[in-house]
C-alpha cells in the first residue's frame, strides 16, 4: 500500500499516533509473543539484565545502565532501536520530527495552520530516530537542548520568539531514543537542564522559558567508579530514571568465548585456513576471568570483554603469520603464541599497586594459570600417565613458535601416548597436532610432571 504524503491521506489511512514508550512496549510484546530475542548477539544477560530491561520497557520507564567498561551498555542502547517501528510519519521540514497530527514546534504548528490537511509529510526510518551523546564536562545546554540562532534574530524576529531557537540533540531526537553515555561526567547544571526537559517539559534559554513537550525514551550509562572519581548523578535526575540496571561481565567461560567469536574482526578469506582449537579459546577466556579476580589488577576500572576479543585476534594473527612464513595451509594457535597477547592486554588493565612485579610478569603468571586450569579440565586422573612414562624413559620434545608443524609430527614419531592425547583434543592436521602437543606438554610441566628448558627461542620438555 502506498504511503501517505499529506496529513489528509494520513488521517484517511486510519493512522493513530503513539508515544515512543507505547511504541516500544507494543513491539516488545509482539516479539515476546513470537519468542524472538530483543538483543540478538548479546550473550550472558539472558537471566539477569535482559529481564530487567523488558520490565522497564513494559513499565514505560527510562533506563540508566550501571556497570564497568566493556559490558555492552552502549550496544544495548543502540539495539533498542530495533523495537521501534520501521518508519513513522513526520511533518515535512520539521527539525524535531513533529507528529503530523499533533505538532509541538512553533514551525510545525504554523505549517499545519497554513496548509491544513494538505501539509506534506515524510516518513522517518527507525535508525534516524536514535540520538547519542558522550557526556563530557564541556557540554552545554545549547548542545543538548538548543540556543538562540543569531541569524534568525538578524532576520527581524524577537528574542522571545521560539522560532529563533536552533534546536539541540534532545529536541532533534523527538519521538525517538536518546542515549547519554557516562552521565556522571555531565556538569550538574546541565543535568538540571536535562531533568527539566524530562520532567517539567520546559527549559530556560537565554532567560526565557521554552515549552518543549518532547516525546523521548532516555537511556543513560555510568560506571560505578564515576560516582566518586569524576562526578555524580544529581539525585533528582537519578530519581527520574525508572530503572537502574546493573550490568556485569560474562559469568561463564563459554559466554566469553561466544562473545570473542562474534565480535572479533573478520577479513576476507586468506589463502591460509585458520582453525582455533576449543582449548586455546578457553585459555584466552580463562585468562580474562582470572584477571577479573586478581588482587594485582585494579578491579575498580574493570577488565573489559575487549581484552578477550583483542587477545583472541592477536593469537590468531600470530598463528596466521607463522603459517604464511612457513608456507603451511592451516594456521592453528599454539601455547607458544600466548606471548602475542601481551600487547593487547597491557593497555586495557591497570595494576593495583606499583611494585617490583611488572605488567609482563603478572600477565605471564595469569597465562600459566589459565593454561593449567584448562588443562585440568581437559585431562583428569591418569589420562596422561603413559605420556609421562614415555618422557621418564628418555623421550624429549623441542617446541618453538616458528617450528614447522611437520617437525612436531616427526618428533613424536611412534610415541603412541602422545598421539592418543592429541586425538582426544580433536587434532587432525599437522598444525592441530602441533598445537595439541604444546598444550599437553605445557600442562604437564605446570603440573610438575615434566621439566622445561628454554634457550635461544626454543623450549625443550624432558622427564
C-alpha positions as CSV (number, residue, x, y, z in Angstrom):
1,X,0.0,0.0,0.0
2,X,1.3,3.5,-0.9
3,X,2.4,5.6,1.9
4,X,0.5,8.8,2.8
5,X,2.1,12.0,1.6
6,X,-0.2,14.6,3.2
7,X,-1.9,15.0,6.6
8,X,-5.3,14.2,4.9
9,X,-4.0,10.9,3.4
10,X,-2.6,10.0,6.8
11,X,-5.9,10.7,8.6
12,X,-7.8,8.7,5.9
13,X,-5.4,5.7,6.3
14,X,-6.6,5.4,9.9
15,X,-3.2,6.2,11.4
16,X,-3.2,6.8,15.2
17,X,-0.3,8.5,17.0
18,X,1.5,6.6,19.7
19,X,4.1,7.8,22.2
20,X,7.6,6.3,21.7
21,X,7.2,4.4,25.0
22,X,3.9,2.9,23.9
23,X,5.6,2.0,20.5
24,X,8.5,0.3,22.3
25,X,6.1,-1.5,24.6
26,X,3.8,-2.8,21.8
27,X,6.7,-4.0,19.7
28,X,8.3,-5.7,22.7
29,X,5.1,-7.6,23.4
30,X,4.9,-8.7,19.8
31,X,8.5,-10.0,20.0
32,X,7.8,-11.8,23.2
33,X,4.7,-13.4,21.7
34,X,6.8,-14.7,18.7
35,X,9.6,-15.8,21.0
36,X,12.2,-13.6,19.4
37,X,15.2,-12.1,21.4
38,X,15.3,-8.4,21.8
39,X,19.1,-8.2,21.9
40,X,20.4,-10.7,19.3
41,X,24.2,-11.2,19.8
42,X,24.2,-10.1,23.5
43,X,25.5,-13.1,25.5
44,X,25.3,-13.9,29.2
45,X,22.4,-11.5,30.1
46,X,19.5,-13.8,29.4
47,X,18.7,-14.4,33.1
48,X,19.9,-11.2,34.6
49,X,20.0,-7.9,32.6
50,X,17.6,-8.6,29.8
51,X,14.6,-9.4,32.0
52,X,15.1,-6.1,33.8
53,X,15.2,-4.2,30.5
54,X,12.0,-6.0,29.4
55,X,10.3,-5.0,32.7
56,X,11.4,-1.4,32.3
57,X,10.1,-1.1,28.7
58,X,6.8,-2.7,29.7
59,X,6.5,-0.2,32.5
60,X,7.4,2.7,30.3
61,X,10.5,3.6,32.4
62,X,13.6,5.3,31.2
63,X,16.8,3.3,32.0
64,X,20.2,4.0,33.4
65,X,22.8,1.2,32.9
66,X,25.3,1.0,35.7
67,X,28.4,-1.1,35.0
68,X,32.1,-1.2,34.3
69,X,33.6,-0.6,30.8
70,X,33.1,-3.3,28.2
71,X,29.7,-4.6,29.4
72,X,27.7,-3.8,26.3
73,X,25.8,-0.8,27.8
74,X,26.0,1.3,24.6
75,X,25.4,-1.8,22.4
76,X,22.1,-2.5,24.2
77,X,21.0,1.1,23.9
78,X,21.6,1.0,20.2
79,X,19.8,-2.3,19.8
80,X,16.7,-0.8,21.4
81,X,16.2,1.0,18.0
82,X,15.1,-2.4,16.6
83,X,12.0,-2.2,18.8
84,X,10.9,1.0,17.0
85,X,8.5,0.9,14.0
86,X,10.3,0.6,10.7
87,X,9.0,4.1,9.8
88,X,6.8,6.9,11.3
89,X,5.3,9.9,9.6
90,X,6.5,13.4,10.4
91,X,5.7,16.9,9.1
92,X,8.0,17.7,6.2
93,X,10.7,20.2,7.0
94,X,10.2,19.8,10.8
95,X,13.5,19.9,12.7
96,X,12.2,17.8,15.6
97,X,10.1,15.1,13.8
98,X,6.8,16.7,14.6
99,X,3.8,14.4,14.7
100,X,1.6,15.5,11.8
101,X,-1.5,15.1,13.9
102,X,-0.1,16.9,17.0
103,X,3.0,19.1,16.2
104,X,4.8,20.7,19.2
105,X,7.2,23.1,17.5
106,X,6.1,26.6,16.5
107,X,7.2,25.9,12.9
108,X,5.1,22.7,12.8
109,X,2.0,24.3,14.2
110,X,2.4,27.3,11.8
111,X,2.7,24.9,8.8
112,X,-0.4,23.0,9.9
113,X,-2.4,26.2,10.4
114,X,-1.3,27.4,7.0
115,X,-1.7,24.3,4.9
116,X,-4.2,22.3,7.0
117,X,-4.8,18.8,5.8
118,X,-2.7,19.5,2.7
119,X,0.5,19.8,4.8
120,X,3.1,17.5,3.4
121,X,4.6,14.6,5.5
122,X,7.7,12.5,5.2
123,X,8.5,9.0,6.6
124,X,11.3,8.8,9.1
125,X,13.2,5.5,9.3
126,X,13.9,3.9,12.8
127,X,17.7,4.5,12.5
128,X,17.2,8.2,12.2
129,X,15.2,8.3,15.5
130,X,18.2,7.5,17.7
131,X,20.5,10.1,19.2
132,X,23.6,9.5,21.2
133,X,26.0,11.8,23.1
134,X,29.1,11.1,25.2
135,X,28.8,13.2,28.3
136,X,31.8,15.4,28.8
137,X,32.3,18.4,31.2
138,X,32.3,20.9,28.3
139,X,28.8,20.0,27.1
140,X,26.4,23.0,27.2
141,X,22.7,23.5,27.3
142,X,23.0,24.6,23.7
143,X,24.4,21.2,22.7
144,X,21.6,19.2,24.4
145,X,18.6,21.5,24.1
146,X,19.2,24.5,21.9
147,X,20.4,28.0,21.6
148,X,19.2,31.3,20.1
149,X,20.2,31.5,16.4
150,X,21.7,35.0,15.8
151,X,20.9,34.7,12.1
152,X,17.2,34.2,12.8
153,X,17.3,37.2,15.2
154,X,19.0,39.3,12.5
155,X,16.1,38.4,10.2
156,X,13.9,40.5,12.4
157,X,12.5,38.1,15.0
158,X,12.3,38.9,18.7
159,X,14.5,37.0,21.1
160,X,11.4,35.8,22.9
161,X,10.1,34.2,19.7
162,X,10.6,30.4,19.8
163,X,11.3,30.4,16.1
164,X,14.7,31.9,16.9
165,X,15.9,28.7,18.5
166,X,18.3,26.4,16.9
167,X,17.4,23.0,18.4
168,X,19.9,20.7,20.1
169,X,20.3,17.0,20.2
170,X,17.4,16.2,22.5
171,X,14.7,18.0,20.5
172,X,16.1,16.6,17.3
173,X,15.6,13.1,18.7
174,X,11.9,13.9,19.5
175,X,9.8,10.7,19.1
176,X,12.9,8.5,19.4
177,X,15.5,7.1,21.7
178,X,18.3,9.3,23.2
179,X,21.3,7.7,24.8
180,X,23.7,9.7,27.1
181,X,26.9,7.8,27.8
182,X,28.9,8.4,31.0
183,X,26.2,10.5,32.6
184,X,28.2,11.4,35.8
185,X,30.7,13.4,33.6
186,X,27.9,15.8,32.7
187,X,28.2,19.0,34.7
188,X,25.5,19.3,37.4
189,X,23.9,22.5,36.0
190,X,23.5,20.7,32.6
191,X,22.0,17.7,34.5
192,X,19.4,20.1,35.9
193,X,18.6,21.2,32.4
194,X,18.2,17.6,31.4
195,X,15.9,17.0,34.4
196,X,13.7,19.9,33.4
197,X,13.3,18.7,29.8
198,X,12.5,15.2,31.0
199,X,10.2,16.1,34.0
200,X,8.8,19.6,33.6
201,X,9.0,19.6,29.7
202,X,10.3,23.2,29.7
203,X,13.7,24.8,29.8
204,X,15.1,28.3,30.0
205,X,17.2,29.5,27.1
206,X,18.7,32.9,27.3
207,X,16.4,33.9,30.2
208,X,13.0,32.9,28.8
209,X,11.1,29.7,29.1
210,X,10.5,27.4,26.1
211,X,7.8,24.8,26.3
212,X,9.1,21.6,24.7
213,X,6.8,18.6,25.5
214,X,9.2,16.2,23.9
215,X,8.4,12.5,23.4
216,X,11.6,10.7,24.3
217,X,12.8,7.4,25.6
218,X,16.0,8.2,27.5
219,X,18.8,5.7,28.2
220,X,21.9,6.6,30.2
221,X,25.1,4.8,31.2
222,X,27.5,5.2,34.0
223,X,30.5,3.5,35.5
224,X,30.1,2.9,39.3
225,X,33.5,4.4,39.9
226,X,32.4,7.7,38.2
227,X,30.2,8.5,41.2
228,X,33.3,9.2,43.3
229,X,36.2,9.7,40.9
230,X,34.8,12.0,38.2
231,X,31.3,13.3,39.2
232,X,27.9,12.1,40.3
233,X,24.4,11.9,39.0
234,X,22.3,14.5,40.8
235,X,19.6,12.9,43.0
236,X,16.5,14.4,41.3
237,X,17.8,13.2,37.8
238,X,18.7,9.8,39.1
239,X,15.2,9.5,40.6
240,X,13.8,10.4,37.2
241,X,15.1,7.2,35.6
242,X,12.6,4.5,36.3
243,X,15.0,1.6,36.4
244,X,18.7,1.4,37.3
245,X,20.0,-1.8,35.7
246,X,23.4,-3.3,36.9
247,X,25.3,-4.9,34.0
248,X,28.1,-7.4,34.6
249,X,30.9,-9.3,32.9
250,X,30.2,-12.8,31.4
251,X,29.8,-15.3,34.3
252,X,30.7,-18.3,32.3
253,X,33.7,-19.2,30.1
254,X,31.5,-20.2,27.3
255,X,29.8,-16.9,27.2
256,X,33.2,-15.2,27.0
257,X,34.1,-17.4,24.1
258,X,30.8,-16.7,22.3
259,X,31.5,-13.0,22.5
260,X,35.1,-13.5,21.3
261,X,33.9,-15.4,18.2
262,X,31.1,-12.9,17.5
263,X,33.0,-9.7,18.0
264,X,36.4,-10.4,16.6
265,X,37.4,-8.6,13.4
266,X,37.0,-10.7,10.3
267,X,38.5,-10.3,6.9
268,X,38.0,-11.9,3.5
269,X,39.3,-15.5,3.3
270,X,43.0,-15.8,3.3
271,X,45.0,-18.4,1.4
272,X,45.6,-20.0,4.8
273,X,42.8,-21.6,6.7
274,X,42.7,-20.6,10.4
275,X,41.5,-23.1,13.0
276,X,41.3,-22.3,16.7
277,X,41.1,-25.4,19.0
278,X,38.5,-25.1,21.7
279,X,41.1,-25.4,24.4
280,X,43.0,-22.3,23.1
281,X,39.8,-20.3,23.1
282,X,39.2,-21.4,26.7
283,X,42.7,-20.3,27.6
284,X,42.0,-16.8,26.3
285,X,38.7,-16.6,28.1
286,X,40.1,-18.1,31.3
287,X,42.9,-15.5,31.4
288,X,40.4,-12.7,31.4
289,X,38.3,-14.4,34.1
290,X,41.4,-14.8,36.3
291,X,42.4,-11.2,35.7
292,X,39.0,-10.1,37.0
293,X,39.7,-11.9,40.2
294,X,43.4,-11.0,40.6
295,X,44.4,-8.9,43.6
296,X,47.2,-7.4,41.5
297,X,44.9,-5.9,38.9
298,X,42.6,-3.0,39.7
299,X,39.0,-4.2,39.8
300,X,37.6,-0.7,40.1
301,X,38.4,0.0,36.4
302,X,37.4,-3.5,35.4
303,X,38.8,-6.0,32.9
304,X,36.7,-5.5,29.7
305,X,35.5,-8.2,27.4
306,X,37.5,-6.3,24.8
307,X,40.6,-7.8,26.5
308,X,39.4,-11.3,25.4
309,X,38.4,-10.2,21.9
310,X,41.7,-8.4,21.2
311,X,43.8,-11.3,22.8
312,X,41.9,-13.8,20.6
313,X,42.6,-11.7,17.5
314,X,46.3,-11.4,18.3
315,X,46.5,-15.2,19.0
316,X,45.0,-16.0,15.6
317,X,47.2,-13.4,13.9
318,X,50.4,-14.9,15.4
319,X,49.4,-18.4,14.1
320,X,48.5,-16.9,10.7
321,X,51.8,-15.1,10.4
322,X,53.7,-18.4,11.2
323,X,51.7,-20.4,8.6
324,X,52.4,-17.8,5.9
325,X,56.1,-17.7,6.6
326,X,56.3,-21.5,6.6
327,X,54.0,-22.0,3.7
328,X,51.6,-24.1,5.6
329,X,47.9,-24.4,4.5
330,X,46.5,-24.4,8.1
331,X,47.1,-21.8,10.9
332,X,46.5,-23.1,14.4
333,X,47.5,-21.1,17.5
334,X,49.8,-22.8,20.0
335,X,50.7,-22.2,23.6
336,X,53.9,-20.6,22.4
337,X,51.8,-17.9,20.7
338,X,50.4,-16.7,24.0
339,X,53.1,-14.0,24.2
340,X,51.3,-12.2,21.4
341,X,48.5,-11.3,23.9
342,X,50.8,-9.1,25.9
343,X,50.3,-6.1,23.6
344,X,46.6,-6.5,23.5
345,X,46.2,-6.9,27.3
346,X,48.6,-4.4,28.8
347,X,46.8,-1.3,27.6
348,X,43.5,-2.4,28.9
349,X,44.2,-3.2,32.5
350,X,45.5,-1.2,35.5
351,X,47.8,-2.7,38.1
352,X,46.6,-2.3,41.7
353,X,50.0,-1.2,43.1
354,X,53.3,-0.2,41.7
355,X,56.0,-2.6,42.8
356,X,58.6,-5.0,41.6
357,X,56.2,-7.1,39.7
358,X,55.9,-5.8,36.1
359,X,52.9,-6.0,34.0
360,X,54.6,-8.6,31.8
361,X,55.3,-10.9,34.8
362,X,51.8,-10.6,36.1
363,X,50.3,-11.4,32.7
364,X,52.7,-14.3,32.3
365,X,51.6,-15.8,35.6
366,X,48.0,-15.4,34.7
367,X,48.6,-17.1,31.3
368,X,50.2,-20.0,33.1
369,X,47.3,-20.3,35.5
370,X,44.9,-20.2,32.6
371,X,46.7,-23.0,30.7
372,X,46.8,-25.2,33.9
373,X,43.1,-24.6,34.6
374,X,42.0,-25.5,31.1
375,X,44.5,-28.5,31.1
376,X,43.0,-29.8,34.3
377,X,39.5,-29.7,32.7
378,X,40.7,-31.5,29.6
379,X,42.6,-34.3,31.3
380,X,41.8,-36.0,34.6
381,X,43.2,-38.7,36.7
382,X,45.7,-41.0,34.9
383,X,44.8,-39.9,31.3
384,X,48.4,-38.9,30.6
385,X,50.3,-41.5,32.8
386,X,51.7,-43.2,29.6
387,X,52.9,-39.9,28.3
388,X,54.8,-39.1,31.5
389,X,56.2,-42.7,31.4
390,X,57.5,-42.1,27.9
391,X,59.4,-39.0,29.0
392,X,60.8,-40.8,32.0
393,X,62.1,-43.4,29.6
394,X,64.1,-40.8,27.7
395,X,61.7,-39.0,25.4
396,X,62.5,-35.4,24.7
397,X,60.5,-32.9,22.6
398,X,61.5,-29.5,21.3
399,X,58.9,-26.8,20.5
400,X,59.1,-23.2,19.1
401,X,56.6,-20.6,17.8
402,X,58.5,-20.8,14.5
403,X,58.8,-24.5,14.2
404,X,57.0,-26.2,11.2
405,X,54.1,-28.4,12.2
406,X,55.6,-31.4,10.4
407,X,58.6,-31.2,12.7
408,X,56.3,-31.9,15.7
409,X,54.8,-34.9,13.9
410,X,58.3,-36.3,13.2
411,X,59.4,-35.7,16.8
412,X,56.7,-37.7,18.4
413,X,57.2,-40.5,15.8
414,X,55.9,-43.7,17.2
415,X,55.0,-42.2,20.7
416,X,51.5,-43.6,20.8
417,X,50.6,-42.0,24.1
418,X,51.2,-38.5,22.6
419,X,49.2,-39.4,19.5
420,X,46.3,-40.6,21.7
421,X,46.4,-37.3,23.7
422,X,46.3,-35.2,20.5
423,X,43.4,-37.3,19.2
424,X,41.5,-36.7,22.4
425,X,41.9,-32.9,21.8
426,X,40.5,-33.3,18.3
427,X,43.8,-32.8,16.4
428,X,43.8,-34.0,12.8
429,X,46.0,-31.8,10.6
430,X,49.8,-31.4,11.4
431,X,49.1,-27.8,12.6
432,X,46.4,-29.0,15.0
433,X,48.8,-31.8,16.2
434,X,51.5,-29.2,16.9
435,X,49.0,-27.1,18.9
436,X,47.7,-30.0,20.9
437,X,51.3,-31.3,21.7
438,X,52.4,-27.9,23.1
439,X,49.2,-27.7,25.2
440,X,49.8,-31.2,26.6
441,X,53.5,-30.6,27.3
442,X,53.0,-27.2,29.0
443,X,50.1,-28.6,31.0
444,X,52.3,-31.5,32.3
445,X,55.1,-29.1,33.1
446,X,52.8,-26.7,35.0
447,X,51.5,-29.9,36.8
448,X,55.1,-30.5,37.9
449,X,55.4,-33.8,35.9
450,X,57.8,-32.6,33.2
451,X,60.9,-30.4,33.2
452,X,61.2,-27.5,30.8
453,X,64.3,-25.8,29.5
454,X,64.3,-22.6,27.5
455,X,67.1,-21.2,25.4
456,X,67.6,-19.3,22.1
457,X,63.9,-19.1,21.3
458,X,63.4,-22.8,21.7
459,X,61.8,-24.8,24.5
460,X,62.6,-28.4,25.4
461,X,60.4,-30.7,27.5
462,X,62.0,-33.8,29.2
463,X,61.3,-36.2,32.0
